[in-house]
């Protein structure tokens, strides 16, 4: 039932887009479109499979949807789509002038948590060896102030030392050095001058001594009980001063270049979302987490009011220093992404009717709500920032270059040119090893088809094991270097699936794993026969590819929800 509803939905969208393309092209057309008569030269196509072209109406042989008339665009360039003025207005297409060297404030939303300030940790120890007679601090979480009495101790060693002091006092006039040595011995045990004077004036031995806190803080670990015998220097309590805390955020690898020490970060806690705090970045972790692909950044915050507590989750916004970019900058809404391609549409100037050119671009860093563009655009052009998806869908209906229809660009060349050909130079032994990796990939795919999180993790572990078993000594030169790069990518992507406990995150990582696996399959010629498949709905409707060893569609991105969604894009055959 879902499949038919989906097909009906696509049909409605296709008819609407077809109408957009026809709008204004012939104001004298007959109003009754339902009685459309097939022209001998008219071409009919499918809104979902534009590669289908027939000379008469009918049903699509792939999905069964009704074919619609194809508007033969007047432009001979498959990268340029022409639309009527009325269609542009209905589609609410908006453009923005492309500029370079823009100054932007890099705003980055981050998540993190409150942690203790490690520089404010301390241990409360006994400087006197002996038996603990009484504790004045007894439980974890109790607040301790500097100078506060925390325990009393009975020390036979200290009693002996006091007796020596009293004896030395009797002969201090004749042997003052011995008297001073006896006093210093007590001082080394942190016995105060007033306590020493009390011993001398009363000429009595003090049996128990109090131990005082040398630091203020909250007890986070208790290491003593009444009756314990402690040696000199043994820890009684571990404490943490919470007047100053760390706020630690995770920054993804792609955003690290926009973060600097000294940047201001504003954040709030989930317990008090209406209260905003502000601090500055004081430290950026020099080591990246290999699994999450994030780096820790740290700010310090005063907590004298005790409103913040360690382990609280926080949401922050980093307002970095003004970034001056020598690259071209466009709003993020202008960029569409599918697989390994980033796509924008540019409105051409000096044309009789509105014309939009398909462009593949290379993205730079993210700057606030904008992207830097490394290549593909020029300053002074107008890029589409609203309505790009309508243009792309219309181009697809015309079988022109779009996110789903990849053409050979005159200034870029065929996309397959980016994949090196090591098929003939790769040994059979190494191909067999790679086929084990590919079979593990198929197992991951089947696990995601069945929405089995645990099995996907197990299959990913098997893929990692097979990767480690590959003998890179079997390939030389450029092929060797290329495989090392792809092996690292496959390892990171498989680990991401293995370590995730949510099916949505596993499927997200699977899109990247599939892209790399497809490239490896084509570059080294492995797998005998396989099928390159595509689902336009995957990856938040950005599209996603995958490989299958069978030609029936079993969608790993949706499983039972949309098991048959997708199409075969390419059939791969290798000896």
Helices and strands as residue ranges (DSSP letters): H 2-22, G 33-35, E 44-45, E 53-54, E 68-69, E 80-82, H 85-90, E 94-97, E 99-100, E 103-116, G 118-120, E 121-125, E 130-135, E 143-144, E 149-154, H 156-170, H 176-187, H 193-202, E 208-212, E 217-222, E 229-230, E 235-240, E 244-252, G 253-258, E 264-269, E 277-284, E 294-302, E 313-324, E 328-331, G 332-334, E 336-338, E 341-347, E 355-367, E 370-375, E 382-386, H 388-397, G 415-418, H 428-449, H 453-469, G 472-474, H 477-499, H 503-524, E 529-535, H 538-541, E 544-548, G 559-562, E 567-573
